[in-house]
């Protein structure tokens, strides 16, 4: 794991890197991002409806194939989800878009 990867692991996507606690909060629900430029980050999905989780996400990042573009992440169909706070599911990298 290189230095950039170590910085991202266990952090929440969108949290300020200078924040005193950029990690997950115990009362929130997260999806773990797997693969791609945001591998190891957690995405806050607290309060999302099942349909929203099923749709996946396009997350803005300077680390994608196109700087300032979006990295695409989707859940695997049929993969179990844990209810409640903590890491409930995984979103897998499927590509980049400008």
LINWO-V663010 format. One record per residue. N is the residue number from 1. OMEGA is omega in whole degrees, -180 to 180 (999 if undefined). D_FIRST is the distance of its C-alpha to the first C-alpha in Angstrom with 2 decimals. Layout:
n=[N;N]
omega=[OMEGA;OMEGA]
d_first=[D_FIRST;D_FIRST]
This chain:
n=[1;2;3;4;5;6;7;8;9;10;11;12;13;14;15;16;17;18;19;20;21;22;23;24;25;26;27;28;29;30;31;32;33;34;35;36;37;38;39;40;41;42;43;44;45;46;47;48;49;50;51;52;53;54;55;56;57;58;59;60;61;62;63;64;65;66;67;68;69;70;71;72;73;74;75;76;77;78;79;80;81;82;83;84;85;86;87;88;89;90;91;92;93;94;95;96;97;98]
omega=[-179;-176;179;180;179;179;-175;-173;177;179;179;178;179;178;179;-178;178;-178;-180;178;-179;-178;-178;176;-172;-177;-178;179;-174;167;176;178;-174;178;177;-173;-177;-179;177;177;173;178;180;179;-179;178;179;172;179;-179;179;178;-180;-178;-176;-174;171;-172;178;177;173;-176;-179;178;177;179;-176;178;-178;173;-177;-180;-180;173;172;179;177;178;-176;177;179;178;174;-177;-178;179;-175;-175;177;171;-176;179;179;178;-180;174;179;999]
d_first=[0.00;3.80;6.79;8.16;5.89;6.49;9.97;10.60;9.88;13.40;15.20;18.22;18.65;21.36;21.15;21.64;18.60;21.25;22.70;23.21;21.76;19.48;18.64;20.79;24.44;26.03;28.85;26.97;25.78;22.42;20.87;17.17;15.80;14.13;12.79;13.57;12.97;13.27;11.05;10.91;13.90;17.23;20.42;23.62;26.16;28.63;32.11;31.21;33.74;32.79;33.70;31.34;28.38;29.59;29.65;25.92;24.86;24.38;22.17;22.58;19.55;19.22;15.99;18.04;19.76;22.60;21.84;23.73;23.82;22.77;20.06;21.88;20.94;23.38;23.92;24.77;28.53;29.68;26.42;27.57;27.17;27.51;30.21;30.09;27.57;23.88;21.59;24.32;22.68;19.88;20.06;18.57;17.85;20.98;20.97;21.78;25.17;26.63]
